[in-house]
Amino acid sequence: MLREPPDATDLLATARDVLLNELLPALPAEKAFAARMVANAMAIAAREAAQDDAWQGAALAHMGGDVRTFAAAIRAGAHDPGTPRHTEVATLLDDVTRARCAVSAPKVIAR
C-alpha cells in the first residue's frame, strides 16, 4: 500500500495534542481524568504504530513458535537456573519485556 503523509503516528500525535491543549482545558474537572486516559491511550497507539514488529517474529521463533507451550515449559521448570537454556530464555524474556514496555510504559525502561 502506498501511504501518504501524515501517517497514523502523526495523526495520533496531532489529535492527542488537540485533546490535551485545546479540549482538556475546556472540559469540566470531573472529565479531566477520562480525557487524560484517552490521551494516554493515543500515545500508546502511536508508539505501537511506530514500533518495528520484527522483534515479535524473532521472539516467537525463539519460543518454538507457540507461546502457550513455551509458557508451560517455564512453569514446569524447563528453563530454571542451572538448565541449559536458562540464560537464553532469561535474555529473551527481558528483551520481550523491554519491547512491550517501550510501547506501554517507556518511562519505566528509561530509568
C-alpha positions as CSV (number, residue, x, y, z in Angstrom):
1,M,0.0,0.0,0.0
2,L,1.3,3.4,-0.9
3,R,0.7,5.6,2.1
4,E,0.8,9.4,2.1
5,P,1.6,11.6,4.9
6,P,0.5,12.2,7.5
7,D,0.9,8.6,8.7
8,A,-1.0,7.1,11.7
9,T,1.6,8.1,14.1
10,D,1.4,11.8,13.0
11,L,-2.4,11.8,13.1
12,L,-2.5,10.3,16.6
13,A,0.1,12.9,17.8
14,T,-1.9,15.7,16.3
15,A,-5.2,14.5,17.8
16,R,-3.6,14.0,21.2
17,D,-2.1,17.5,21.1
18,V,-5.6,18.9,20.4
19,L,-7.1,16.9,23.1
20,L,-4.6,17.9,25.7
21,N,-4.1,21.5,24.8
22,E,-7.5,22.6,23.4
23,L,-10.2,20.3,24.7
24,L,-9.0,19.3,28.1
25,P,-8.8,22.9,29.5
26,A,-12.4,23.4,28.3
27,L,-13.8,20.2,30.0
28,P,-15.3,20.2,33.4
29,A,-12.9,19.0,36.1
30,E,-14.7,15.6,36.5
31,K,-14.0,14.8,32.9
32,A,-10.3,15.6,33.0
33,F,-9.2,12.1,34.1
34,A,-11.1,10.4,31.3
35,A,-9.6,12.8,28.8
36,R,-6.1,12.1,30.1
37,M,-6.8,8.4,29.8
38,V,-7.8,8.8,26.2
39,A,-4.6,10.9,25.6
40,N,-2.5,8.2,27.2
41,A,-4.2,5.5,25.0
42,M,-3.5,7.6,21.9
43,A,0.2,7.9,22.9
44,I,0.4,4.1,23.4
45,A,-1.3,3.5,20.0
46,A,1.1,5.9,18.3
47,R,4.2,4.2,19.8
48,E,2.8,0.8,18.8
49,A,2.2,2.1,15.2
50,A,5.8,3.4,15.1
51,Q,7.4,0.3,16.5
52,D,9.1,-2.2,14.2
53,D,7.2,-5.5,14.7
54,A,10.2,-7.7,13.6
55,W,11.1,-8.3,17.2
56,Q,7.8,-10.3,17.7
57,G,8.6,-12.8,14.9
58,A,12.1,-13.3,16.2
59,A,10.9,-13.7,19.8
60,L,8.2,-16.2,18.7
61,A,10.8,-18.2,16.8
62,H,13.0,-18.4,19.9
63,M,9.9,-19.6,21.8
64,G,9.5,-22.5,19.4
65,G,6.5,-20.9,17.6
66,D,4.0,-21.4,20.4
67,V,3.8,-19.0,23.3
68,R,1.5,-21.2,25.4
69,T,3.8,-24.2,25.1
70,F,6.8,-22.0,25.9
71,A,5.0,-20.6,29.0
72,A,4.0,-24.1,30.1
73,A,7.7,-25.2,29.8
74,I,8.7,-22.2,32.0
75,R,6.0,-23.1,34.6
76,A,7.3,-26.7,34.6
77,G,10.8,-25.6,35.3
78,A,12.3,-26.4,32.0
79,H,14.3,-23.2,32.0
80,D,15.0,-22.7,35.6
81,P,18.5,-21.6,36.7
82,G,21.0,-24.3,36.1
83,T,19.2,-25.7,33.0
84,P,20.9,-25.4,29.6
85,R,18.7,-22.7,28.1
86,H,18.2,-20.6,31.3
87,T,20.4,-17.7,30.2
88,E,19.0,-17.6,26.7
89,V,15.4,-17.7,27.9
90,A,16.0,-15.1,30.6
91,T,17.5,-12.8,28.0
92,L,14.6,-13.4,25.6
93,L,12.1,-12.6,28.3
94,D,14.0,-9.5,29.2
95,D,14.0,-8.4,25.6
96,V,10.3,-9.1,25.2
97,T,9.5,-7.1,28.3
98,R,11.6,-4.2,27.2
99,A,9.9,-4.1,23.8
100,R,6.5,-4.2,25.3
101,C,7.4,-1.5,27.9
102,A,8.7,0.7,25.1
103,V,5.1,0.9,23.9
104,S,3.1,0.8,27.1
105,A,5.4,2.4,29.7
106,P,8.5,3.9,28.1
107,K,9.3,5.9,31.3
108,V,9.8,2.7,33.2
109,I,12.6,1.5,30.9
110,A,14.2,4.9,30.7
111,R,15.2,4.8,34.3
